[in-house]
Amino acid sequence: MAKGKRTYMSCISVESGIMWYITNVQKKNFAAGEKLELRKYDKKLRKHVVFKLKETKH
């Protein structure tokens, strides 16, 4: 079976350390070792904070 062109990534909050979001990204656009940061809403802290992406297995 061929490997897909997309991979699943989990978004982990920098401030609370809790994973809230799971997204998928294209491997071509996300270079190995590159750290992507997004500003998203943290439900526990009830404010927007920085989330770091980490690869997950699905």
N, C-alpha and C positions, 0 to 999 in steps of 0.2 A: 504494500500500500504506500502510495506517495505521501510525503510530508506536505502539509499545507503551507500556504504563504503567510498565515497569520498565527500569532501566539497570544495566549492569555496572560495578562498582567494584573496584579492586584495593587491597589493604591493603599498605602499605609500612611497614616497621619504622623507627621513629625512631632507634633506636640503631645498627642494623647497615646500614640503608638498602636492604635486600633485600626484594623483593616475594614473599610466600609464599602469600597467600590471595586468591582472587577471589570476590566475592559479588555478588548483585544486590539492588537496593533500589528501592522505589517512588519515582517522581519526585515524587509528591504529598507524601510524608513527608520528602523530602530537598530542602530549599530550595536554590536556586542560590546559590553562594558560601558556603554553610554548611560548616564543617569538622567532620567527625565523627571522633572518636578512639575506638578500641577497645583493650582490653587483651587480647592474645592471646599464645600461646606462640611464641617465636622459636626455630626449630630450630637455628640456627647458634650462638646464645648460650646455648641450653638454659635459658631462663628466660622468664617472662612480662614483656612490655614493651608500650609503647604503639604502636599502629599507626594511621596516618592513612589515610583513604580518598581515592582519586583516581580520577576517571572514566577508564575504558578503552574502547577501541573493539573490539567483537566482531562 
